[in-house]
Amino acid sequence: MSKKVLLIEDDIALQELMVSFLESYGFEGRGFADPKQALESLLDRKEPYDIVVLDLMLPGMDGFDVAKMIKSRLDIPIIISSARTDIGNKIYGYDLGADDYLDKPYEPRELVLRLEAVLRRYGRKNEHVVSDFTIDESNKSVTMEGYPIDLTRIEFDIFWLLVKNRGKNLSRDQIIGSLGLGDEIKHRTIDMHISNIRLKIGDDAKEPRYIKSVWGIGYKFTG
């Protein structure tokens, strides 16, 4: 699956060039000149992006403020692309959480290389090895001893919540509340999802190796 890049760049000619160039290297690019429209597209999460390329000199909003807002709301990598090349701006950008800083002008191929490098680092940062499982938090995927486990989105969220709280008893209400599932979700729905997870990871409910039922409370991960 191609990685989706959000370009926040008010130079329309450069923006269109970069979108076209990125697509030739297997990325899916979408550009915005207006930072407020870009933030709206990013934060409503209807179009999930993998990485942001952010100019600093934007109409109506400074790029540093855009970076600050993104990092306060989402865990997504940002490459700052700017003609502000002095060390003070670079230090401030990194302090805000930027993952890379690319001086303008640059060759489009350099941006592709930076994107690939940041996404590799970011992927490793969000990959967790626990017991027999490798859990990719960014892609919401799980492998067990190298074999992929086909979990649904809600099954992944429940499984990851249990793994993050390894050894702790979690009640069904805690699971529902932590995942923001809403009051309409019933306890038996959680039980059904746990049953499906156990089936997919080969965990025997009577003699569980990974997910143990805690009588009168809920569940805990013991792997």
Buried (B, 14 or more C-beta within 10 A) or exposed (E): EEBBBBBBBBBEEBBBBBBEBBEEBEBBBBBBBBBEEBBEBBEEEEEEBBBBBBBBEBEEBEBBEBBEBBBEEBEBBBBBBBEBEEEEBBEBBEEBBBBBBBEBEEEBEEBBEBBBEBBEEBBEEEBBEBBBBBBBBBEBBBBBEEEEBEBEEBBBBBBBBBBBBEEEEBBBBBBBEBBEBEEEBEEEBBBEBBEBBBEBBEBEEEEBBBBBBEEEEBBBBEB
